[in-house]
């Protein structure tokens, strides 16, 4: 991985090599020709020194035993103990925004007072390489941040508000356009990818509801309301077109599985604990499904406990519950 390579820009920066630092303030616009504006901040020496020190401290916080640990980025999951990574070009919406950010940096036309997020550009002047470290300002609360005042386009330290720099790193982009995400929500806001997630979520909710899987309007409405919550948005948006297209067939097949599991439970009442370990959350689905009519019925008792239904609908119902691993039903991260 490039971040752990001693020749990478990040490593050279951490090892006090001759790396140039630039700070840019950015914001999104409604201008179709230029959707992002940026402005380089002309920093006083004191500010630059603080930022270098703060960056190194927070980069070190992202490492374990002097190494950055990563996991594959998946918009369904928030990774907490590793950096979620992917190639920028792997997600078109993100790649386009990154190109727009670099274009905006070249144009350098932002009115600083309108800035919403920041990019620190680290430049290896010898190799002509650069990487970026990003902060989304929407929720910055770190006590170690510094406040700046703008005087004739120059940034000076001040103990009042205006603009905050430093603190926890939200994302990084190395010189090969690999993206490393530390805070998924802030990253998705900075790249407007959260809008894509919400749009895809809404499309998938509509397609699920159209499958006529619910036994009554109340059950359907309870599902839709829960699916619109932020905590569910990622998993619903992540559902593939293939999964939703085949949802009804898979649902019917899983109902047949559940009939067998239910009978096994009824025939072996003394083995309930053993069967619970064997099938896990799958058994909970029996509380939500009318197996004879193959319809979902959400009763008042379970309307606040809908996780099993969401596990059922996501890409975790393709394999038979009788032959597949239980993780097929509950989801897992690569």
C-alpha positions as CSV (number, residue, x, y, z in Angstrom):
1,X,0.0,0.0,0.0
2,X,1.4,3.4,-1.0
3,X,0.7,5.1,2.3
4,X,3.2,2.7,4.0
5,X,5.8,3.2,1.3
6,X,8.7,5.3,2.5
7,X,8.8,7.1,-0.9
8,X,5.2,8.3,-0.7
9,X,4.5,12.0,-0.1
10,X,2.8,11.3,3.2
11,X,5.8,9.3,4.5
12,X,8.2,11.9,3.4
13,X,6.2,14.5,5.1
14,X,6.1,12.5,8.4
15,X,9.9,11.9,8.1
16,X,10.5,15.7,7.8
17,X,11.6,15.6,4.2
18,X,11.3,18.6,2.0
19,X,7.6,18.6,1.3
20,X,5.8,21.8,0.4
21,X,2.4,22.5,2.1
22,X,-0.5,24.5,0.7
23,X,-4.0,25.0,2.3
24,X,-7.1,25.5,0.1
25,X,-10.6,26.4,1.2
26,X,-13.4,25.1,-0.9
27,X,-17.2,25.1,-1.3
28,X,-19.8,23.6,-3.5
29,X,-21.8,25.9,-5.8
30,X,-24.9,25.7,-7.9
31,X,-23.0,26.8,-11.0
32,X,-23.2,24.0,-13.6
33,X,-20.0,25.1,-15.2
34,X,-18.0,25.3,-12.0
35,X,-19.6,23.2,-9.2
36,X,-16.7,23.8,-6.8
37,X,-14.8,26.9,-5.9
38,X,-11.4,27.0,-4.1
39,X,-9.0,29.6,-2.8
40,X,-5.4,29.1,-1.5
41,X,-4.9,30.5,1.9
42,X,-1.8,32.6,2.3
43,X,-0.6,31.5,5.7
44,X,1.5,33.3,8.2
45,X,4.6,31.4,9.3
46,X,3.1,30.7,12.7
47,X,0.0,29.2,11.1
48,X,2.1,27.0,8.8
49,X,4.1,25.7,11.8
50,X,0.9,24.9,13.7
51,X,-0.7,23.1,10.7
52,X,2.4,21.0,10.1
53,X,2.6,19.9,13.7
54,X,-1.2,19.3,13.9
55,X,-1.1,17.2,10.6
56,X,1.7,15.0,11.8
57,X,-0.1,14.4,15.2
58,X,-3.3,13.4,13.5
59,X,-1.7,11.3,10.8
60,X,0.1,9.4,13.6
61,X,-3.3,8.8,15.3
62,X,-4.5,7.0,12.2
63,X,-1.6,4.5,12.4
64,X,-1.0,1.4,14.4
65,X,2.6,0.5,15.0
66,X,3.7,3.0,12.4
67,X,1.4,1.6,9.7
68,X,-1.8,2.7,8.2
69,X,-4.4,-0.2,8.2
70,X,-7.0,-0.2,5.5
71,X,-10.2,-2.0,4.5
72,X,-12.1,-1.9,1.3
73,X,-14.6,1.1,1.2
74,X,-18.2,0.2,1.2
75,X,-20.9,2.9,1.4
76,X,-23.0,0.5,3.6
77,X,-20.5,0.5,6.4
78,X,-18.7,3.0,8.6
79,X,-15.2,1.7,9.2
80,X,-14.0,2.6,12.7
81,X,-10.6,1.0,13.2
82,X,-9.2,1.2,9.7
83,X,-9.1,3.6,6.8
84,X,-11.7,2.7,4.2
85,X,-10.0,2.8,0.8
86,X,-10.8,2.7,-2.9
87,X,-9.4,4.0,-6.2
88,X,-11.1,7.3,-7.1
89,X,-12.0,6.1,-10.6
90,X,-13.9,3.2,-9.1
91,X,-16.8,5.6,-8.1
92,X,-17.6,7.9,-11.0
93,X,-19.4,10.5,-8.8
94,X,-16.4,10.8,-6.5
95,X,-13.9,10.8,-9.3
96,X,-15.7,13.6,-11.1
97,X,-15.8,15.7,-7.9
98,X,-12.1,15.1,-7.3
99,X,-11.4,16.4,-10.8
100,X,-13.6,19.4,-10.1
101,X,-11.7,20.1,-6.9
102,X,-8.3,20.1,-8.7
103,X,-9.7,22.4,-11.4
104,X,-11.1,24.8,-8.7
105,X,-7.7,24.8,-7.0
106,X,-6.1,25.9,-10.3
107,X,-8.7,28.7,-10.8
108,X,-8.3,29.9,-7.2
109,X,-11.5,32.0,-7.3
110,X,-13.4,31.3,-4.0
111,X,-14.6,34.1,-1.7
112,X,-13.0,32.8,1.5
113,X,-15.9,33.6,3.8
114,X,-18.0,31.0,2.0
115,X,-15.7,28.1,2.5
116,X,-17.2,24.8,3.7
117,X,-14.3,22.4,3.6
118,X,-10.5,22.3,3.3
119,X,-7.8,20.5,1.5
120,X,-4.2,20.5,2.5
121,X,-2.0,19.8,-0.5
122,X,1.4,18.2,0.2
123,X,3.8,18.5,-2.7
124,X,7.0,16.6,-3.3
125,X,8.8,19.1,-5.5
126,X,11.6,16.7,-6.4
127,X,9.2,14.0,-7.8
128,X,6.5,16.5,-8.8
129,X,3.9,14.4,-6.9
130,X,1.2,15.6,-4.6
131,X,-1.3,14.2,-2.2
132,X,-4.3,15.8,-0.4
133,X,-5.6,15.7,3.2
134,X,-9.2,16.7,3.6
135,X,-11.3,18.3,6.4
136,X,-15.0,18.9,6.2
137,X,-15.8,21.9,8.4
138,X,-19.5,21.0,9.1
139,X,-18.8,19.3,12.4
140,X,-15.4,20.3,13.5
141,X,-15.3,20.5,17.3
142,X,-11.7,19.3,18.2
143,X,-10.2,21.4,21.0
144,X,-6.8,21.2,19.2
145,X,-8.0,23.2,16.3
146,X,-6.9,26.8,15.7
147,X,-9.0,29.8,14.8
148,X,-7.9,32.2,12.2
149,X,-8.7,35.7,11.2
150,X,-8.3,37.0,7.6
151,X,-6.5,40.2,7.1
152,X,-5.9,41.2,3.5
153,X,-6.2,37.6,2.4
154,X,-3.5,36.5,5.0
155,X,-4.3,34.1,7.7
156,X,-3.2,34.9,11.3
157,X,-3.9,33.0,14.5
158,X,-6.7,34.4,16.7
159,X,-8.6,33.3,19.7
160,X,-11.9,34.0,18.1
161,X,-14.0,32.3,15.4
162,X,-13.9,32.9,11.6
163,X,-12.2,29.8,10.3
164,X,-11.0,26.6,12.0
165,X,-8.1,24.5,10.8
166,X,-6.5,21.3,12.0
167,X,-8.1,18.5,14.0
168,X,-9.2,15.0,13.0
169,X,-8.5,14.1,9.4
170,X,-11.6,13.1,7.4
171,X,-10.0,11.7,4.2
172,X,-6.7,11.5,2.3
173,X,-5.9,11.1,-1.4
174,X,-2.5,9.9,-2.4
175,X,-0.4,10.6,-5.5
176,X,-2.0,7.7,-7.3
177,X,-5.5,8.8,-6.6
178,X,-6.2,6.2,-4.0
179,X,-8.7,7.6,-1.5
180,X,-8.5,6.8,2.2
181,X,-11.6,7.6,4.3
182,X,-11.4,8.2,8.1
183,X,-14.8,9.8,8.6
184,X,-17.3,8.4,6.0
185,X,-20.1,11.0,6.7
186,X,-17.8,14.0,6.3
187,X,-16.1,12.5,3.3
188,X,-19.4,11.9,1.6
189,X,-20.5,15.5,2.3
190,X,-17.3,16.9,0.9
191,X,-17.7,15.0,-2.3
192,X,-21.5,15.3,-2.4
193,X,-21.6,11.5,-2.4
194,X,-24.2,11.5,0.4
195,X,-26.7,13.0,-2.2
196,X,-26.0,10.0,-4.4
197,X,-26.6,7.6,-1.5
198,X,-29.9,9.3,-0.7
199,X,-31.1,9.3,-4.3
200,X,-30.2,5.6,-4.7
201,X,-31.9,4.8,-1.3
202,X,-35.2,6.5,-2.5
203,X,-35.1,4.6,-5.8
204,X,-34.6,1.3,-4.0
205,X,-37.3,1.9,-1.4
206,X,-39.8,2.6,-4.2
207,X,-38.7,-0.6,-6.1
208,X,-39.0,-2.7,-2.9
209,X,-42.5,-1.4,-2.1
210,X,-43.6,-2.2,-5.7
211,X,-42.8,-5.9,-5.2
212,X,-46.0,-6.4,-3.2
213,X,-44.2,-8.1,-0.3
214,X,-46.2,-6.4,2.5
215,X,-49.5,-7.7,3.8
216,X,-51.0,-4.3,4.7
217,X,-50.4,-0.6,4.2
218,X,-49.3,-0.1,7.8
219,X,-46.4,-2.6,7.4
220,X,-45.4,-1.0,4.2
221,X,-45.4,2.5,5.7
222,X,-43.4,1.4,8.8
223,X,-40.8,-0.1,6.5
224,X,-40.6,3.0,4.3
225,X,-40.3,5.3,7.4
226,X,-37.5,3.2,8.9
227,X,-35.7,2.9,5.5
228,X,-35.6,6.7,5.2
229,X,-33.6,7.1,8.4
230,X,-29.9,7.8,8.0
231,X,-28.8,4.7,9.8
232,X,-30.6,2.6,7.2
233,X,-29.8,4.7,4.1
234,X,-26.4,3.2,3.3
235,X,-27.6,-0.4,3.4
236,X,-30.7,0.3,1.2
237,X,-28.7,2.3,-1.3
238,X,-26.1,-0.4,-1.5
239,X,-28.6,-3.0,-2.8
240,X,-27.8,-3.9,-6.4
241,X,-30.2,-3.7,-9.3
242,X,-30.0,-7.5,-9.6
243,X,-30.9,-8.1,-6.0
244,X,-34.0,-5.9,-6.2
245,X,-35.0,-7.3,-9.6
246,X,-35.0,-10.8,-8.1
247,X,-36.2,-9.8,-4.7
248,X,-39.7,-11.4,-4.9
249,X,-38.3,-14.7,-6.1
250,X,-35.7,-14.8,-3.4
251,X,-38.2,-13.8,-0.8
252,X,-40.5,-16.6,-1.8
253,X,-37.6,-19.1,-1.6
254,X,-36.6,-17.8,1.8
255,X,-40.2,-18.2,3.0
256,X,-40.0,-21.9,2.0
257,X,-36.7,-22.2,4.0
258,X,-38.4,-20.5,7.0
259,X,-41.3,-23.0,6.9
260,X,-38.8,-25.9,7.3
261,X,-36.9,-24.0,10.0
262,X,-40.2,-23.3,11.8
263,X,-41.2,-26.9,11.7
264,X,-37.8,-28.0,13.0
265,X,-38.3,-25.6,15.9
266,X,-41.8,-26.9,16.6
267,X,-40.7,-30.5,16.4
268,X,-37.7,-29.9,18.8
269,X,-38.9,-27.4,21.4
270,X,-36.2,-28.6,23.8
271,X,-33.5,-27.6,21.2
272,X,-34.6,-23.9,21.0
273,X,-31.3,-22.6,22.3
274,X,-29.3,-24.8,20.0
275,X,-31.4,-23.8,17.0
276,X,-31.0,-20.2,18.0
277,X,-27.3,-20.5,17.8
278,X,-27.5,-22.3,14.5
279,X,-29.8,-19.8,12.7
280,X,-29.3,-16.6,14.7
281,X,-31.2,-13.6,13.4
282,X,-33.0,-15.8,10.8
283,X,-35.3,-17.2,13.5
284,X,-36.4,-13.6,14.3
285,X,-37.9,-13.3,10.8
286,X,-40.6,-15.7,12.0
287,X,-42.0,-12.7,13.9
288,X,-42.5,-10.7,10.8
289,X,-43.7,-13.0,8.0
290,X,-47.0,-14.7,7.3
291,X,-45.4,-17.8,5.8
292,X,-48.6,-19.2,4.3
293,X,-49.4,-16.1,2.3
294,X,-45.7,-15.0,1.9
295,X,-46.3,-11.5,3.2
296,X,-44.6,-9.3,5.7
297,X,-46.8,-8.2,8.6
298,X,-45.3,-5.8,11.1
299,X,-47.2,-5.9,14.4
300,X,-47.1,-3.2,17.1
301,X,-44.8,-5.4,19.2
302,X,-42.1,-5.4,16.6
303,X,-42.5,-2.1,14.8
304,X,-39.5,-0.6,16.6
305,X,-37.3,-3.7,15.9
306,X,-37.1,-3.9,12.1
307,X,-33.4,-4.9,11.7
308,X,-34.3,-8.5,10.6
309,X,-36.5,-7.2,7.7
310,X,-33.6,-5.0,6.5
311,X,-31.2,-7.9,6.7
312,X,-33.7,-9.9,4.7
313,X,-34.0,-7.3,1.9
314,X,-30.4,-6.5,1.4
315,X,-28.1,-8.6,-0.6
316,X,-28.2,-11.3,2.0
317,X,-31.1,-13.5,1.0
318,X,-29.8,-15.0,-2.2
319,X,-28.5,-18.2,-0.7
320,X,-30.7,-20.7,1.1
321,X,-30.8,-20.4,4.9
322,X,-30.5,-24.1,5.0
323,X,-27.2,-24.4,3.2
324,X,-25.6,-20.9,3.2
325,X,-23.6,-19.4,6.0
326,X,-25.5,-17.3,8.6
327,X,-23.4,-14.3,7.6
328,X,-25.4,-14.4,4.3
329,X,-28.4,-13.3,6.3
330,X,-26.8,-10.7,8.5
331,X,-24.2,-9.0,6.3
332,X,-20.5,-8.7,6.4
333,X,-17.7,-6.3,5.4
334,X,-14.8,-7.3,3.2
